[in-house]
Structures are given as structure tokens and as C-alpha cells.
Amino acid sequence: MPEGHGEPNKKYMAELKALCMKCRDANNKPTMQVMKDPKVTKNEKGRYSAKGQCSQCGGNMFKFMSEADAKTLM
């Protein structure tokens, strides 16, 4: 057995999925895609949201989220 059999597990950010308005299915409806580099913000009304880019097409993505989900991504 090799020494240190395996690298230490890297902490991966939870995958955040959101609707991409550019990626469409056969019925011309937006599809759920994974968001790259989500930036979580809180607006003046206290709602949390994430902005990022689609991992498939590179288009802009936006998603409102709960406070608990936002805290895990911050």
C-alpha cells in the first residue's frame, strides 16, 4: 500500500443549481444547470440571492435562496 494512500479530501462547495435562460430543452423551457462561482448577497429587504454563470453555456444566472442555504455558501 503506498504511503499516504490518497490526497486529503478537498472541501467542495455544494453544487448550486438554478434555471438557465439560455439552455433550453426540447419544449423550449429553461433547464436547471449548475452555477459556477456563485456570489451570495443580501438585498435591502433582507432576501438572499446568488449570482453566477452557467457551467454549460456561460450565461448569467440568478437565484433567490433561503438564509440557511446562503450561510452554507458564504
C-alpha positions as CSV (number, residue, x, y, z in Angstrom):
1,M,0.0,0.0,0.0
2,P,1.5,3.4,-1.0
3,E,2.3,5.9,1.7
4,G,-0.5,8.4,2.4
5,H,-2.8,6.4,0.1
6,G,-4.8,9.3,-1.3
7,E,-4.9,13.1,-1.1
8,P,-6.8,14.8,1.7
9,N,-10.3,15.5,0.6
10,K,-10.8,19.0,-0.7
11,K,-13.7,20.9,0.6
12,Y,-16.1,21.3,-2.3
13,M,-18.8,24.0,-2.3
14,A,-22.2,22.4,-2.5
15,E,-23.5,22.5,-6.1
16,L,-26.0,25.2,-6.6
17,K,-28.5,24.6,-9.3
18,A,-30.6,27.3,-10.9
19,L,-32.6,27.9,-14.1
20,C,-30.5,29.0,-17.1
21,M,-32.5,31.1,-19.5
22,K,-30.1,30.3,-22.4
23,C,-30.0,26.5,-22.0
24,R,-33.4,25.2,-23.3
25,D,-34.9,21.7,-23.6
26,A,-36.9,20.3,-26.5
27,N,-40.0,22.1,-25.3
28,N,-38.1,25.4,-25.3
29,K,-38.2,25.7,-21.5
30,P,-35.3,26.8,-19.3
31,T,-33.3,23.9,-17.8
32,M,-31.7,23.5,-14.4
33,Q,-27.9,23.8,-14.6
34,V,-25.0,24.1,-12.1
35,M,-24.0,27.6,-11.2
36,K,-20.2,28.4,-11.4
37,D,-18.7,30.7,-8.9
38,P,-21.9,31.8,-7.1
39,K,-21.7,35.2,-5.3
40,V,-24.2,35.4,-2.4
41,T,-25.6,38.8,-1.5
42,K,-28.3,40.1,0.8
43,N,-30.6,42.9,-0.5
44,E,-32.1,45.8,1.3
45,K,-35.3,43.8,2.1
46,G,-33.3,41.0,3.8
47,R,-33.5,38.4,1.0
48,Y,-30.5,36.4,0.0
49,S,-29.6,35.7,-3.6
50,A,-26.8,34.1,-5.6
51,K,-25.4,35.3,-8.9
52,G,-23.1,33.3,-11.1
53,Q,-22.5,31.8,-14.5
54,C,-23.9,28.7,-16.1
55,S,-21.4,25.8,-16.3
56,Q,-22.8,24.7,-19.7
57,C,-23.1,27.9,-21.7
58,G,-21.5,30.6,-19.6
59,G,-24.7,32.7,-19.4
60,N,-25.6,34.8,-16.3
61,M,-27.7,33.1,-13.6
62,F,-29.6,34.4,-10.6
63,K,-31.4,32.6,-7.8
64,F,-33.2,33.7,-4.6
65,M,-32.3,31.4,-1.7
66,S,-33.1,30.8,2.0
67,E,-30.9,32.2,4.7
68,A,-29.7,28.7,5.7
69,D,-28.7,27.9,2.1
70,A,-27.0,31.3,1.8
71,K,-25.0,30.8,5.0
72,T,-23.6,27.5,3.7
73,L,-22.3,29.1,0.6
74,M,-20.9,32.2,2.2
